[in-house]
Amino acid sequence: MIYANYTYKFDQHRGKAVILVQFKFDKTLKDELRSRFPSAKWSATKKSWYLPDLPSVRKALQLPLKTAVEGKVIKINPANRQAFLLMHEQLKLKKYSPNTVRQYLSEFKHLLTLLKDFPVDKLSPKRLKDYFLYCVEKEGMAERKLNGKINAIKFYYEQVLHQPKMFFDIPRPKKPQKLPKTLSKREVKRIFSETSNPKHLLALQLAYGMGLRVSEVVNLKVSDIDSDRMMVHVQGAKGKKDRYVPLPVTLLPLLKSYYIEFKPETYLFEGQYGGQYSKASVQNIFKTAMRKAGIEKRIGIHGLRHSYATHLLESGADMRFIQELLGHNSIKTTQVYTKVTPRSLSKIQSPLDAL
């Protein structure tokens, strides 16, 4: 496929971002497009072929990738666009993770959108507090999201404008002490049995079998699998920390057959057009499997990681060992699993039984 024969335009179609692929009608060019991209579709309203606007598609078409600010800065009033761009620049200089960059920019954009043409640099501490109160009372914002918003705006005033930390004296809401949501071993088995696609099944089994976050699953590279030592190198995890986790023996033959069938080049899980598999895809795989298995618990794919830790604790694994496997900084984070483990609770005798 010679890309010079086609022109591309970014557009919206049926509420989704698409890439219009336009060319002078030629059956050979049309066949080449559909051969290279089987998902290419014709739009009668656009009078053009189109593809989903995904990073992997842009890369395959040799188009510039979307940046974190693309499509956002244009919606901000000109009075505050420079502040948004400076925020993005400083986040990159500080080498914050892509997830944190996206979250901080999103929270900051919310404030700038409400301000309209009022300069964010001229906000007083009182008006900032009023803004946070508005988020709680008018928008019903939960504690965790509000804390994230405070962190984002605090970053702008302290790290971009270099104002004193005492300037931003905002009371922090207490985080609710919620217990991790887990699945039983029987439920995990049902989820696996309802996942017939070998690629999808392997992704879920790695998440549970090694206690991985969904971001860690999609970040795994072929070179991270050490079958000789039966270890997997988890790189650049939360907090930019690396760790090694044991590779379950039962997964080795599945990994080998998967590699032969799918032939991944760099990442263990790659998308239809190459490149890294998306987190949303793995999350949707889990949701589909939950529905097919008839499990009605309100739990996301992170529940597989919680279940891994809980089942290890139930089998008698040492708490420090579990902490290392999960990559927790503090043992206190790991100890929360004792509150949902029957093995620990079963040792408690009711006073009624002692009468």
C-alpha positions as CSV (number, residue, x, y, z in Angstrom):
1,M,0.0,0.0,0.0
2,I,1.6,3.3,-1.1
3,Y,0.4,5.9,1.3
4,A,1.2,8.8,-1.1
5,N,-1.8,7.7,-3.1
6,Y,-4.2,8.5,-0.3
7,T,-5.1,11.7,1.6
8,Y,-6.3,11.7,5.2
9,K,-8.6,13.9,7.3
10,F,-9.5,13.7,10.9
11,D,-13.3,13.9,11.5
12,Q,-16.3,12.7,13.5
13,H,-18.7,10.0,12.3
14,R,-21.7,8.8,14.3
15,G,-20.2,10.3,17.4
16,K,-16.8,8.7,17.1
17,A,-13.4,10.0,16.0
18,V,-12.5,8.7,12.6
19,I,-9.8,9.1,9.9
20,L,-11.3,9.7,6.4
21,V,-9.2,8.0,3.7
22,Q,-9.8,9.8,0.4
23,F,-8.4,8.9,-3.1
24,K,-9.4,9.2,-6.7
25,F,-11.5,6.1,-7.4
26,D,-9.4,3.2,-8.4
27,K,-10.3,-0.4,-7.7
28,T,-6.7,-1.3,-7.0
29,L,-6.4,1.4,-4.4
30,K,-9.7,0.4,-2.8
31,D,-8.6,-3.3,-2.7
32,E,-5.2,-2.3,-1.2
33,L,-6.9,-0.3,1.5
34,R,-9.4,-3.0,2.5
35,S,-6.6,-5.6,2.4
36,R,-4.4,-3.6,4.7
37,F,-7.2,-2.4,6.9
38,P,-10.2,-4.9,6.9
39,S,-12.1,-2.6,9.2
40,A,-12.2,0.2,6.6
41,K,-15.8,1.2,5.9
42,W,-17.6,3.4,3.4
43,S,-19.6,6.4,4.5
44,A,-22.2,7.6,2.1
45,T,-22.7,10.9,4.1
46,K,-19.0,11.6,4.1
47,K,-18.5,10.2,0.6
48,S,-15.3,8.7,1.9
49,W,-13.8,5.5,3.3
50,Y,-12.9,5.8,7.0
51,L,-11.0,4.1,9.8
52,P,-11.2,4.4,13.6
53,D,-9.0,7.2,14.9
54,L,-6.8,5.0,17.1
55,P,-3.0,5.5,17.9
56,S,-2.2,2.2,16.2
57,V,-4.0,3.2,13.0
58,R,-2.3,6.6,13.0
59,K,1.0,4.9,13.4
60,A,0.3,2.4,10.6
61,L,-0.7,5.3,8.3
62,Q,2.4,7.3,9.3
63,L,0.3,10.1,10.7
64,P,1.2,12.2,13.8
65,L,-0.1,10.7,17.0
66,K,-2.6,12.5,19.2
67,T,-1.1,14.5,22.0
68,A,-2.6,14.9,25.5
69,V,-3.7,18.5,24.7
70,E,-5.1,17.9,21.2
71,G,-8.8,18.7,21.1
72,K,-8.8,20.1,24.6
73,V,-7.0,23.4,24.4
74,I,-9.3,24.6,21.6
75,K,-12.3,24.3,24.0
76,I,-10.6,26.6,26.5
77,N,-11.1,30.4,26.4
78,P,-8.0,32.2,24.9
79,A,-7.5,34.0,28.2
80,N,-6.4,30.6,29.8
81,R,-5.0,28.6,26.9
82,Q,-1.4,29.5,27.8
83,A,-1.9,28.4,31.4
84,F,-3.1,25.0,30.1
85,L,-0.1,24.6,27.8
86,L,2.3,25.6,30.5
87,M,0.7,23.0,32.8
88,H,1.2,20.3,30.1
89,E,4.8,21.4,29.6
90,Q,5.7,21.3,33.3
91,L,4.1,17.9,33.7
92,K,6.3,16.5,30.9
93,L,9.4,18.1,32.4
94,K,8.7,16.5,35.7
95,K,8.3,13.2,33.9
96,Y,4.9,12.4,35.4
97,S,3.3,9.2,34.2
98,P,0.9,9.4,31.1
99,N,-2.1,8.5,33.4
100,T,-1.3,11.3,35.8
101,V,-0.7,13.8,33.0
102,R,-4.1,12.9,31.5
103,Q,-5.8,13.2,34.9
104,Y,-4.2,16.5,35.9
105,L,-5.0,18.1,32.5
106,S,-8.6,16.9,32.6
107,E,-9.1,18.3,36.2
108,F,-7.4,21.6,35.3
109,K,-9.5,22.0,32.1
110,H,-12.7,21.7,34.2
111,L,-11.6,24.7,36.2
112,L,-10.5,26.7,33.2
113,T,-13.8,25.9,31.3
114,L,-15.9,27.3,34.2
115,L,-13.7,30.4,34.5
116,K,-14.3,31.3,30.8
117,D,-12.4,34.5,30.2
118,F,-11.4,35.2,33.8
119,P,-7.6,34.5,34.1
120,V,-6.8,31.5,36.3
121,D,-3.7,33.3,37.6
122,K,-5.8,35.9,39.3
123,L,-7.9,33.6,41.3
124,S,-7.9,34.3,45.1
125,P,-7.7,31.5,47.7
126,K,-11.3,32.2,48.6
127,R,-12.5,31.7,45.0
128,L,-10.6,28.5,44.8
129,K,-12.2,27.2,47.9
130,D,-15.6,28.2,46.5
131,Y,-14.8,26.3,43.4
132,F,-14.0,23.1,45.4
133,L,-17.2,23.6,47.3
134,Y,-19.1,23.9,44.0
135,C,-17.6,20.6,42.9
136,V,-18.9,18.9,46.1
137,E,-22.3,20.5,46.5
138,K,-23.4,21.1,42.9
139,E,-21.6,18.3,41.0
140,G,-21.7,15.7,43.8
141,M,-18.0,15.0,43.4
142,A,-16.7,12.0,45.4
143,E,-13.8,12.2,47.8
144,R,-11.3,10.5,45.6
145,K,-12.0,12.6,42.6
146,L,-11.9,15.8,44.6
147,N,-8.5,14.9,46.1
148,G,-7.3,14.3,42.5
149,K,-8.6,17.7,41.5
150,I,-6.9,19.4,44.4
151,N,-3.6,17.8,43.6
152,A,-3.9,18.9,39.9
153,I,-4.6,22.5,40.7
154,K,-2.1,22.5,43.5
155,F,0.5,21.4,40.9
156,Y,-0.3,24.4,38.7
157,Y,0.1,27.0,41.4
158,E,3.1,25.5,43.1
159,Q,5.0,23.9,40.2
160,V,4.1,26.2,37.3
161,L,3.5,29.6,39.0
162,H,6.0,28.7,41.8
163,Q,3.8,30.1,44.5
164,P,4.4,29.2,48.2
165,K,2.8,25.9,49.4
166,M,1.0,27.7,52.2
167,F,-1.0,29.6,49.6
168,F,-3.0,26.5,48.8
169,D,-4.4,25.6,52.2
170,I,-7.4,23.6,51.1
171,P,-9.0,21.1,53.7
172,R,-8.7,17.6,52.3
173,P,-11.8,15.3,52.5
174,K,-11.2,12.0,54.2
175,K,-11.0,9.0,51.9
176,P,-13.5,6.3,52.6
177,Q,-12.0,3.1,54.0
178,K,-13.3,0.7,51.4
179,L,-12.4,-3.0,51.4
180,P,-11.1,-4.5,48.1
181,K,-13.7,-6.3,46.1
182,T,-12.7,-9.9,45.4
183,L,-13.9,-13.1,43.6
184,S,-13.9,-16.6,44.9
185,K,-11.7,-19.2,43.2
186,R,-14.9,-20.8,41.7
187,E,-15.9,-17.5,40.2
188,V,-12.5,-17.0,38.7
189,K,-12.7,-20.4,37.1
190,R,-16.1,-19.6,35.6
191,I,-14.7,-16.4,34.1
192,F,-11.9,-18.3,32.5
193,S,-14.2,-21.0,31.2
194,E,-16.4,-18.3,29.5
195,T,-13.4,-16.8,27.6
196,S,-12.8,-18.8,24.5
197,N,-10.4,-16.5,22.6
198,P,-6.9,-17.6,23.6
199,K,-5.5,-14.1,23.5
200,H,-8.3,-12.8,25.8
201,L,-8.0,-15.7,28.1
202,L,-4.2,-15.3,28.5
203,A,-4.6,-11.6,29.4
204,L,-7.1,-12.4,32.2
205,Q,-5.0,-15.4,33.4
206,L,-1.9,-13.2,33.7
207,A,-3.8,-10.5,35.6
208,Y,-5.0,-13.1,38.1
209,G,-2.0,-15.5,38.0
210,M,0.6,-12.8,38.8
211,G,-1.6,-10.1,40.5
212,L,-1.0,-7.6,37.7
213,R,-2.7,-4.3,37.2
214,V,-4.3,-3.9,33.8
215,S,-1.7,-1.3,32.8
216,E,1.0,-3.9,33.7
217,V,-0.7,-6.5,31.5
218,V,-0.7,-4.3,28.4
219,N,2.8,-3.0,29.1
220,L,4.3,-6.5,29.1
221,K,6.8,-7.1,26.3
222,V,7.8,-10.4,24.8
223,S,11.3,-9.8,26.2
224,D,9.9,-9.6,29.8
225,I,9.1,-13.3,29.8
226,D,12.0,-15.3,31.2
227,S,10.9,-18.9,30.7
228,D,14.2,-20.4,31.9
229,R,13.9,-18.7,35.3
230,M,10.1,-18.9,35.2
231,M,10.0,-15.2,36.1
232,V,8.3,-12.1,34.5
233,H,9.9,-8.7,34.6
234,V,7.2,-6.0,35.3
235,Q,8.7,-2.8,34.2
236,G,7.8,0.8,34.9
237,A,4.8,-0.1,37.2
238,K,3.0,2.3,39.5
239,G,5.5,4.7,41.0
240,K,7.9,3.9,38.2
241,K,9.1,0.7,40.0
242,D,10.2,-2.5,38.5
243,R,9.7,-5.9,40.0
244,Y,9.9,-9.6,39.2
245,V,7.0,-12.0,39.7
246,P,6.9,-15.8,39.3
247,L,5.4,-17.1,36.1
248,P,2.8,-19.7,36.9
249,V,3.8,-23.2,35.6
250,T,0.4,-23.8,34.0
251,L,0.8,-20.7,31.8
252,L,4.1,-21.6,30.1
253,P,2.6,-24.0,27.5
254,L,-0.2,-21.5,26.9
255,L,2.3,-18.7,26.4
256,K,4.2,-20.8,23.9
257,S,1.2,-21.7,21.8
258,Y,-0.1,-18.1,22.0
259,Y,3.3,-16.8,20.7
260,I,3.3,-19.3,17.8
261,E,-0.3,-18.4,16.8
262,F,-0.3,-14.6,17.2
263,K,3.5,-13.9,16.7
264,P,3.6,-10.6,18.7
265,E,6.6,-8.4,17.8
266,T,7.3,-6.1,20.7
267,Y,4.4,-6.2,23.2
268,L,3.0,-9.5,24.4
269,F,-0.5,-8.2,23.6
270,E,-0.8,-6.2,20.4
271,G,-3.8,-4.6,18.7
272,Q,-5.3,-5.4,15.3
273,Y,-3.0,-2.9,13.6
274,G,0.1,-3.6,15.7
275,G,1.2,-1.6,18.7
276,Q,0.2,-1.9,22.3
277,Y,-3.1,-3.4,23.3
278,S,-5.3,-0.9,25.0
279,K,-6.4,-1.1,28.7
280,A,-10.0,-0.5,27.7
281,S,-9.9,-3.6,25.5
282,V,-8.7,-5.8,28.4
283,Q,-11.3,-4.3,30.7
284,N,-14.0,-5.0,28.2
285,I,-12.8,-8.6,27.9
286,F,-13.3,-9.0,31.6
287,K,-16.7,-7.4,31.6
288,T,-17.9,-9.7,28.8
289,A,-16.6,-12.7,30.7
290,M,-18.3,-11.6,33.9
291,R,-21.6,-11.3,32.1
292,K,-21.3,-14.7,30.4
293,A,-20.4,-16.3,33.7
294,G,-23.5,-14.8,35.3
295,I,-21.5,-13.1,38.0
296,E,-23.4,-10.0,39.1
297,K,-20.8,-8.5,41.5
298,R,-19.9,-4.9,40.8
299,I,-16.2,-5.4,40.3
300,G,-13.7,-4.4,37.7
301,I,-10.7,-6.2,36.3
302,H,-8.6,-4.9,39.2
303,G,-10.6,-7.4,41.2
304,L,-8.5,-10.2,39.7
305,R,-5.4,-8.6,41.4
306,H,-7.3,-8.3,44.7
307,S,-8.4,-11.9,44.4
308,Y,-4.8,-13.0,43.7
309,A,-3.6,-11.4,46.9
310,T,-6.6,-12.7,48.9
311,H,-6.1,-16.3,47.7
312,L,-2.4,-16.2,48.4
313,L,-3.1,-15.1,52.0
314,E,-5.8,-17.8,52.4
315,S,-3.2,-20.4,51.3
316,G,-0.8,-19.3,54.0
317,A,1.6,-17.0,52.1
318,D,3.7,-14.6,54.1
319,M,2.4,-11.0,54.2
320,R,5.8,-9.6,53.3
321,F,6.1,-11.9,50.3
322,I,2.7,-10.8,49.0
323,Q,3.7,-7.1,49.5
324,E,6.8,-7.7,47.3
325,L,4.8,-9.5,44.6
326,L,2.2,-6.7,44.4
327,G,4.8,-4.0,44.4
328,H,3.4,-2.2,47.5
329,N,5.6,0.5,49.1
330,S,4.0,-0.1,52.6
331,I,3.0,-3.3,54.3
332,K,-0.1,-1.4,55.5
333,T,-1.4,-1.4,52.0
334,T,-1.1,-5.1,51.8
335,Q,-2.6,-5.7,55.3
336,V,-6.0,-4.6,54.0
337,Y,-6.5,-8.1,52.6
338,T,-6.6,-9.6,56.1
339,K,-10.0,-7.9,56.5
340,V,-11.5,-9.9,53.6
341,T,-9.8,-13.2,54.2
342,P,-11.9,-16.0,55.8
343,R,-8.6,-17.6,57.0
344,S,-8.0,-14.7,59.3
345,L,-11.7,-14.2,60.3
346,S,-12.2,-17.9,61.0
347,K,-9.8,-17.7,64.0
348,I,-12.1,-15.3,65.8
349,Q,-14.4,-17.0,68.2
350,S,-17.8,-15.4,69.0
351,P,-18.4,-14.8,72.8
352,L,-21.6,-16.7,72.3
353,D,-19.7,-19.9,71.6
354,A,-17.7,-19.5,74.8
355,L,-20.8,-19.3,77.1
